[in-house]
């Protein structure tokens, strides 16, 4: 019916977390992200408010400002995801980061 959603879509088809963070891992806006940690230049860890069911989820992240920087999701855990921002030369670089997490919550 109008304005109704199949619960399978909510469970399986929508992002379980997303974030927009500054280049110091400070959250600007987020869903299901409790905090960000700046591990050093271009290395950020984001903790989930509600854990994922396992480490086999799909994180997709990009930088928001510099088209020559890109993000690697280097570590996935049920309670957090780690993103590393690199430039074309392969060096870690600070940049604003966005991410979407798809998978199953615990």
N, C-alpha and C positions, 0 to 999 in steps of 0.2 A: 504494500500500500504506500501511499505518498508519505515521504519523510521517514520511512522505516528502513532499517538495515538488517541484513542477515547476520546473525551473530558469528557465523563462520568467517565473514569478512573482517569483523572486528578482531577476532582471535588470530586469524592467519594472514590477513592482508594489509594491516596497517602498521606504521612505525611504532615500536615499543618505547623508543626514546629518540630525542633529537636535541641538538644544541647549537648555539652560536656563542663563541667565546673569543675573548681578546687574545692577543699574542702573549699574555701571561697566564692563560688558562682561567681567566676570570669570566664567569658565565654572564652573558648579556641577556640571554633568554634560553629556556630549555623545557623539556618534558622528561620526567623520570631520570634526571641527572641531579645528584645531590651536591656534588662539588667537583672542582677541577684542581689539579695539581700541576704546577710548573716544575718539571724535572730537569730543566736546563734549556738551553737554546733549542727551540723548535721541537721539544719533547714534552708532551702533555698527557696526563692520565685523567680520565673522567670516571667518577664513581656513579653507579646507578642507585637511584632511590629504592627501586625494587629489582632484585637480581634477575638475570636471565636464567632459563632452565638449564643451560649448558653453554659451553664455549663455542658451539657450532652456529653462531648467529652471523648475520651479514652486516658489518659496519661499512657505510659509505661516507667518505669525508672529502671535503675540498677546502682550499683556502679561499677566503672571500675577497682579498684585495689584489694579490699579485699573480698574474697569469703564468709567471715563470716558476712559481712554487707549486708543489704538489704534496699530498698527504699519503703516507703509508700507515695502515692499521697494523701495528707491529705486535701487539699482544692483546688477546681477547681472554677475559676471565668472566666468570658468571657475575661478578660484582663490579667490573670496570672494563674500560677499553682504553688502550694507549695509542695515541696518534703521534707520528713524527713527521714534521714538515721539512721537506728538502727542496733545494733549488736545482736548477739544471745541472750544476756541477756535482751534485750529490752531497753538498754540505747542508747540515741542519740550519734552518733559518726560522726566525720568529715571524708569525703571520696570524691574522684572524682565522679561526677555524670553524667550519660548520660540519655537522655529522648527522646521519640518520641511522638508526639501528633497527634492523628487521630480524625477527626470530621469535622464539617462544619465551615468555616469562616463566619464572619458577612457580 
